[in-house]
């Protein structure tokens, strides 16, 4: 499965929202569930699924789905 689709699945599952409403441009604050705690939950799940880890500074820079995809690909 493509990285983007996996991350969209993670966002939808973590936040309990429909996948159809999520795109590469979806970002923190686009959904009420995607607040700072939701963001940390998403990134923790991404780390687990892709077997990578983000520094706290990196986490702060990841603002939308596309940013997360780029970061994952850079670490693989």
Order of alpha helices (4+ residues) and beta strands (2+ residues): alpha-alpha-alpha-alpha
